[in-house]
Amino acid sequence: TVNFTISGLEAGQWVEISTKSGTNPSEESGPYGNGSHSYTSNLQQAISHVTLCVFEEEPGQIIVEKEVTAGSDTSQSFEFTASYDGDGFSLADGESNNSGDLAPGNYAVSETVPAGWSLVSATCDNGDDPDAIDLGAGETVTCTFVNDEDEVLPEPGEIIVEKQVTAGSDTSVAFTFNTTGFTLADNTLADGESSSSGDLDAGNYAVSETVPAGWSLVSATCDNGDDPSSIDLGAGETVTCTFVNDELPEEVEVGEIIVQKVVLNGSATFAFTFDTVGFTLADNTLAHGQSSSSGEIAVGDGYAVSEQLPPGWTMVSAVCDDGSPVTNIDVAAGETVTCTFTNTIEDVVQASILVQVTGICVEDDGEGEGVITVSMSVDDGADVVIRNASGNVVGTLSSDGSITVPEGATYTWEATANEGFEFPEDADTSGSITIETCSDAETLPFTGIDLDLMAAYAAALMAGGLAMLLFSRRAEES
């Protein structure tokens, strides 16, 4: 029996003992590692030789490789724990860690998966699981860890619909809402109520209201500035859309009266004045072809309209198209009653109006002035407009009179007969006058009376016209 102690062996090393006695075959025992051991030989003779041999196995290696899936963050670092490495190690996509030489045996390696990631696979090329690697002598085992970055879902948004009605409106009426792209927890809301969409992805949505009869939509707004018909909801955003309605007053049945003017002859611009009972016209003075409305009026009878008939005019007819007399017009709901007043003017003899325009320079006083004189048979029978060579009006006369103008210039005049007057067929109604300078003309005093001319003047007056006598002579320079 041999007692012995072994120390100093490194990983993968062991001792085997060979004993020999005389010529007998040797006897092998072992293997032995570090520590105390006892060996009993079976040899019958004394041991003559003892041989101790130190044996060492070829070391193995473990390689850890890191991979992430396509689209994942390749810069992310992953922490590893290994039974053969007390400090551990970290790897990013495409990186690897080699254990170095390891004695054959059982080993384990694991990964700490960071938040936002998941472990897709962890495999070793010898078929072992990474947490139970059976490493043989001289064997290299590669273990690959594959991770995938979790999809980061955006924070959900929300749409809230609020219902309001104006002061004085019925607060118990429920309004129905229609949505596109989402649903409301409750799509019927009364005043002061609201409803939510719950969580929604970012995107485009729409909401509208069904307005019941007797109500009007005052406003529909969203607090992010969008129109409720096109809500652009962002991630994590809460959009509140408020619908405000107003209750309409009780509907009153209404109708309308239209007064229309027709003139058969006479001036088409002559305006007639109308008086009404029970309503008013937008315009109560109407000429031929014009009309005026009462606007909306309550249904019923007792309405009346009459015309102020000017002198010389005759009313031909005053009828309403629904058969009502103009003195008691009956208006039904939604009805438009048109009452037409037709007039004609009585035959009126137009008064004759004669106009004569003359001009002369004034006695030379150093101011260089002339005078244009207008004479007409009846005051206000016509208007005479006098213009200078530039076409500018220098004076307007509607009765006998004169205006002072610069001498040495030519002027034009035009006469327009007023209502109730007319010019004789051969009368001049326009012309021109040249006012010479007083150095070129001489005004002579009245020297006598032509009896024939006076007779003609008297005859003209009796005919309603005018004879304008101008007793002046022109002195020629010799």
Secondary structure, DSSP 4 states (H G I P E B T S, - for coil): -EEEEE--PPTTEEEEEEEE-TTSPPEEEEEE-SEEEEE----SS---EEEEEEEEPPPBEEEEEEEE-TTS-TT--EEEEETTEEEEEEE-TT-EEE---B-SEEE-EEEEPPTTEEEEEEEETTS-BTTBEEEPTT-EEEEEEEEEEPP-PPPPBEEEEEEEE-TTS-TT--EEEEEESS--S-SEE-TT-EEE--SB-SEEEEEEEEPPTTEEEEEEEETTS-BTTBEEEPTT-EEEEEEEEEEPPPP--EEEEEEEEEESSS-TT--EEEEEESS--S-SEE-TT-EEE--SEESEEEEEEEEE--TTEEEEEEEETTS--TTSEEE-TT-EEEEEEEEEEPP-PPEE--EEEEEEEPP--SS-EEEEEEEESSTTSEEEEEE-TTS-EEEEESSSEEEEEESSEEEEEEEEEPTTEE--TT---EEEEEE--TTT--PPPP----HHHHHHHHHHHHTT---------PPPP-
